[in-house]
Each structure stands twice: as C-alpha cells, then as structure tokens.
Amino acid sequence: MAGHEEILWRKRLRWRLRGASQWPTFVVLLLVDAILLHVLPIAGDSPPGVVPALLLSGFFNLLVVAALTPLAGARLRRRRPGMPKVVAEDRAGTWLLLGLAVALVAAGIAHQPALRAARDDFAVQMNAVRRYVAAHAPPEYRRNIDRADTWKQAPDLYRTCVPGPDPDRALCLVVKTGRPRTGIVRDPDQQPNAKVAGADNPGRLAP
C-alpha cells in the first residue's frame, strides 16, 4: 500500500511540475508585451507610454488567463481525458499567452503604415506652423517655436500652441491638413493646450 501511495504521489508531483508554467510565463510576457505595445503600437498616432503600455499588457494577459484559458483547458481535456484539469489549463494558458505576444507583434507591424502616415501628417502641419511663426509671429514667440505643443482635435485637424512670456497666453494656430493646400488660421483663444485640452489628453502631441 505504501509503495502504491508513493507511486501516486510521484505521479501527481510530476503532473504538478509539468503544469507550472503559466504564471511564470504570465510574469515574463507581462513585461515583454508592454515593451511590444510601446515599440509597436497597435492603435493611435504615437506610442502609448510605458505605464499605459504596462496597464494594457496587464489587461490583455489577464483577459487571456481569466476568459480564454478555462475554455481552452476544457477542450484540451476532452482530447486527453487523463490529463488533470490544473495541468490542462496551465498548458492551454501558457500557449495562449505566447499566442497573444505573437498577435501583438502582428498587430503592431500591421499598424505601422498608419503610424507613419500620422507622423507624416503631423510633420506637414508642424512645418506650416514654423513657416507661419517665422513670417508673422512676434519675436517672443519665434524664439519658443521648439517648445510648441500640438493637440490633435480630429483627423487632419490640429491646434498647435507656441508659448510666450505669459504662461497663460500662447500663440495658437489651427491647422487643417489632408487637402491640396494646408490651411492655417490663428486661434483668437490664447489659452494653451494644457488648459483647453487638459494636460493628460491623449490627443496632445509634442513637436
């Protein structure tokens, strides 16, 4: 009897050791996926930043573990009835987490053309701002052109503000791209983008 129990104990231990890869994989890929999301954004006009990328990575990985892993584990057990539930879910979760990383790479690569187009469009509007400031702005604004910041209000529509001596009053220009000729007008509202759009607005961009 003792020998039989020892065999069962060893068998269970072997299953446990074979079914202990999901959470180490989760921890590693949580960081790897955050880096991927930052380096290869899957949406938007710019990288999300380190902290938002980490939060998004955590959301995706937890979604895989909580929602998809039990379903995939149950399917694996139907194919291999002798496999313990914990091992089946661990294996399924590990492969799903790896698959998520591959999917993020693919989505990031697929989004690169849109990202380049957005950057090119931003460069067009920024060049228009520089030309306008060089030709029409007072010296106190011309010298601060490299400190300008931009709020993307809509596709092809930007509000770029150049700070001056008064932190509450900036030279703000509304730029419309995406037509044969870029349009630019001065905004009579001199409030900086940080006040109008909010300091944490994701549509605000640096030059």
C-alpha positions as CSV (number, residue, x, y, z in Angstrom):
1,M,0.0,0.0,0.0
2,A,2.8,2.4,0.9
3,G,4.5,1.7,-2.4
4,H,1.3,2.4,-4.3
5,E,0.8,5.7,-2.5
6,E,4.4,6.7,-3.2
7,I,3.9,6.0,-6.9
8,L,0.7,8.1,-6.9
9,W,2.4,10.9,-5.0
10,R,5.3,10.9,-7.5
11,K,2.9,10.9,-10.4
12,R,0.9,13.8,-9.0
13,L,4.1,15.7,-8.4
14,R,5.3,15.1,-11.9
15,W,2.0,16.4,-13.2
16,R,2.3,19.4,-10.9
17,L,5.7,20.2,-12.1
18,R,4.6,19.8,-15.7
19,G,1.7,22.1,-15.1
20,A,3.5,25.0,-13.5
21,S,4.5,27.2,-16.5
22,Q,1.5,29.5,-16.9
23,W,2.2,32.1,-14.2
24,P,6.0,32.4,-14.8
25,T,5.1,32.9,-18.5
26,F,2.5,35.4,-17.4
27,V,5.0,37.5,-15.5
28,V,7.6,37.5,-18.2
29,L,5.2,38.2,-21.0
30,L,3.5,41.0,-19.0
31,L,6.7,42.9,-19.4
32,V,7.5,41.7,-22.9
33,D,4.1,42.6,-24.2
34,A,4.3,46.1,-22.5
35,I,7.5,46.7,-24.4
36,L,5.9,45.4,-27.6
37,L,3.0,47.8,-27.2
38,H,5.3,50.7,-26.6
39,V,7.7,49.9,-29.5
40,L,5.0,48.6,-31.9
41,P,1.7,50.4,-31.1
42,I,-1.4,48.6,-32.2
43,A,-3.5,51.8,-32.5
44,G,-3.2,55.6,-32.3
45,D,-0.8,58.1,-33.7
46,S,2.1,57.6,-31.2
47,P,3.4,55.1,-28.6
48,P,1.2,54.9,-25.5
49,G,4.0,55.5,-23.0
50,V,5.5,53.0,-20.6
51,V,2.8,53.0,-17.9
52,P,-0.2,52.8,-20.2
53,A,1.5,50.1,-22.2
54,L,2.1,48.1,-19.0
55,L,-1.6,48.6,-18.0
56,L,-2.8,47.5,-21.4
57,S,-0.5,44.5,-21.3
58,G,-1.9,43.5,-17.9
59,F,-5.4,43.8,-19.3
60,F,-4.8,41.6,-22.3
61,N,-2.9,39.0,-20.4
62,L,-5.5,38.8,-17.6
63,L,-8.2,38.5,-20.2
64,V,-6.4,35.5,-21.7
65,V,-6.0,33.8,-18.3
66,A,-9.4,34.5,-16.9
67,A,-11.6,34.2,-20.0
68,L,-9.9,32.0,-22.6
69,T,-7.7,29.6,-20.6
70,P,-10.6,27.7,-18.9
71,L,-12.3,27.2,-22.3
72,A,-9.1,26.1,-23.9
73,G,-8.2,23.8,-21.0
74,A,-11.6,22.1,-21.1
75,R,-11.1,21.5,-24.8
76,L,-7.7,20.0,-24.2
77,R,-9.1,17.7,-21.6
78,R,-11.7,16.4,-24.0
79,R,-8.9,15.4,-26.3
80,R,-6.8,14.0,-23.4
81,P,-9.2,12.8,-20.7
82,G,-6.4,11.5,-18.4
83,M,-4.9,15.0,-18.1
84,P,-5.7,16.7,-14.7
85,K,-7.6,20.0,-15.0
86,V,-4.9,22.1,-13.5
87,V,-2.3,20.8,-16.0
88,A,-4.6,21.2,-18.9
89,E,-5.4,24.8,-18.0
90,D,-1.8,25.6,-17.3
91,R,-0.7,24.3,-20.7
92,A,-3.5,26.0,-22.5
93,G,-2.9,29.3,-20.7
94,T,0.8,29.2,-21.5
95,W,0.3,28.7,-25.2
96,L,-2.4,31.3,-25.3
97,L,-0.1,33.8,-23.6
98,L,2.6,33.1,-26.1
99,G,0.0,33.4,-28.9
100,L,-1.1,36.8,-27.5
101,A,2.5,38.0,-27.8
102,V,2.7,36.9,-31.4
103,A,-0.7,38.6,-32.1
104,L,0.6,41.9,-30.6
105,V,3.7,41.8,-32.8
106,A,1.5,41.1,-35.9
107,A,-0.9,43.9,-35.0
108,G,1.9,46.3,-34.3
109,I,3.5,45.6,-37.7
110,A,0.2,45.9,-39.4
111,H,-0.4,49.3,-37.8
112,Q,3.0,50.7,-38.9
113,P,1.8,52.2,-42.2
114,A,-1.0,54.1,-40.4
115,L,1.5,55.3,-37.8
116,R,3.9,56.5,-40.4
117,A,1.1,58.3,-42.2
118,A,0.1,60.0,-38.9
119,R,3.7,61.1,-38.3
120,D,4.0,62.4,-41.9
121,D,0.7,64.4,-41.4
122,F,2.0,65.8,-38.1
123,A,5.2,66.9,-39.8
124,V,3.2,68.7,-42.5
125,Q,1.2,70.7,-40.0
126,M,4.3,71.4,-37.9
127,N,6.2,72.7,-41.0
128,A,3.2,75.0,-41.7
129,V,3.3,76.3,-38.2
130,R,7.0,77.0,-38.4
131,R,6.6,78.9,-41.6
132,Y,3.7,81.0,-40.2
133,V,5.6,81.8,-36.9
134,A,8.7,82.8,-38.8
135,A,6.7,85.1,-41.1
136,H,4.1,86.6,-38.8
137,A,4.8,85.9,-35.1
138,P,6.4,88.5,-32.7
139,P,10.0,87.7,-31.5
140,E,8.9,86.4,-28.1
141,Y,7.0,83.6,-29.9
142,R,9.5,82.9,-32.6
143,R,12.2,82.1,-30.1
144,N,10.0,79.5,-28.5
145,I,9.0,77.6,-31.6
146,D,10.8,74.5,-30.4
147,R,8.6,74.4,-27.3
148,A,5.4,74.3,-29.2
149,D,2.9,71.5,-28.5
150,T,0.0,70.2,-30.5
151,W,-3.5,69.0,-29.8
152,K,-4.9,66.7,-32.5
153,Q,-8.6,67.6,-32.4
154,A,-9.7,65.3,-35.2
155,P,-8.2,63.6,-38.3
156,D,-6.3,66.2,-40.2
157,L,-7.1,68.9,-37.7
158,Y,-4.6,70.3,-35.2
159,R,-4.2,73.1,-32.7
160,T,-0.6,74.0,-32.1
161,C,0.4,76.5,-29.5
162,V,3.7,78.3,-29.2
163,P,4.4,79.6,-25.6
164,G,5.3,83.2,-24.9
165,P,6.4,85.2,-21.9
166,D,3.0,84.8,-20.2
167,P,2.4,81.1,-19.4
168,D,-1.4,81.7,-19.7
169,R,-1.3,83.2,-23.2
170,A,0.2,81.4,-26.2
171,L,0.2,81.9,-29.9
172,C,-2.2,79.1,-31.0
173,L,-2.7,78.1,-34.6
174,V,-5.4,75.8,-36.1
175,V,-4.1,73.8,-38.9
176,K,-6.1,71.7,-41.4
177,T,-4.2,69.2,-43.5
178,G,-5.4,66.5,-45.9
179,R,-6.4,68.8,-48.8
180,P,-4.4,70.1,-51.8
181,R,-3.2,73.0,-49.6
182,T,-2.7,73.0,-45.9
183,G,-4.9,75.6,-44.2
184,I,-3.7,77.6,-41.1
185,V,-5.5,80.3,-39.1
186,R,-4.7,82.0,-35.8
187,D,-6.9,81.0,-32.9
188,P,-8.2,84.1,-31.1
189,D,-8.3,82.0,-27.9
190,Q,-4.8,82.2,-26.5
191,Q,-5.2,79.6,-23.8
192,P,-2.5,76.9,-24.0
193,N,-3.5,73.4,-25.0
194,A,-2.8,72.2,-21.4
195,K,-5.8,74.3,-20.3
196,V,-8.1,73.8,-23.2
197,A,-7.5,70.0,-23.9
198,G,-6.1,69.0,-20.5
199,A,-2.6,68.1,-19.6
200,D,-3.3,64.3,-19.9
201,N,-5.3,64.4,-23.1
202,P,-4.0,61.6,-25.3
203,G,-4.5,63.8,-28.4
204,R,-1.8,66.2,-27.3
205,L,1.5,65.6,-29.1
206,A,5.0,67.1,-28.9
207,P,6.6,68.6,-32.0
